Amino acid sequence: MLLLFTTQDINASQRNFSWWFTTIETAFDALSSIASRENKLIKAELIDEDHRISLPVDAFDGSFLSPVINELELEWQFLLNEPA
């Protein structure tokens, strides 16, 4: 998947970036890491196959999302494997 994002630095200069990721968790953690520095996220989009998703940049506040996503995945797997 391809992550496209725009940042603005403390001098109000904007830069566009593109970055390939294999998991959405890693892409989200990268955005959170960028947001925790002096750069402000202006825009972020995720492209996976034929799908383009605009991401809410305010959701990336410096906190890593992968632990939460991984925990949810474990809960889903547990629930899906429970006998009916």
N, C-alpha and C positions, 0 to 999 in steps of 0.2 A: 504494500500500500504506500501511497505517496502522500506526504504531509506538506502542504503549502502554507506558509504563514508570513505575516508582515509584522515587523517590530518597529518601535520608535525609541530612540535613545534619549538621553537627558538633554541633548541639543536639538531635539525635535526632528532629527534626520530619520527618515524611514528607509528600511531595507527589506527586500523580499528574499525569502529562502525556500528551498525545497529539500526534502529529506526522505529517503526511503526507509521504511520500517517493516519488520515481519510480523509484529504484534501491535494491536491497538494500545495495549497497556504501556509498552515502551514509548510509543508516540505521545501518549498523554503525559507520561512522566517527563519527557523531554520538554514539552510545552510548559509544564509546571516549573521545571528547573529554569527555563528562560524567563518566566514571569517572576521568579523570586529574585532575579538580579535587577539591575537598574534599567532594563529594557521593558517597555510596555508592549504587550501583545495588542495589535490593532485588528488583525484578521487571521483566521485559521480555517483551513479546509482539508478534509481528508478524502482522498480519491482511492477507491478500491474497486478494481475491475471497471465496470461501467457505472459505478455509483459515486456521486460527489456529494459530500456532506459538509455543510457549513457548521463549524463548532462554536459554541458560546465562549468567547475568550475570557469572560469574567469568571468562569468555572475554574480556571487555572490560576491558582493563588499561591503557588509555591509548595503546596502539599502534594505528595506523591499519591497517585490514584491506584497504582498497580496492587498494593496490598489489599485494598478494599475490593477491587475487581476480582482478584484471586480468591478472596474469602467468599464472595458471592458465588463464584463458579463452583467452589467446593460444596456450598449449600445446595445449589441447583442439582449437582451430581448426586448428592445424598438423597434429595427428595425424589429425583427421577428413578433412583434404584430401589426405593422402598416398595415392598409388595403392596398391591392394591387391596 
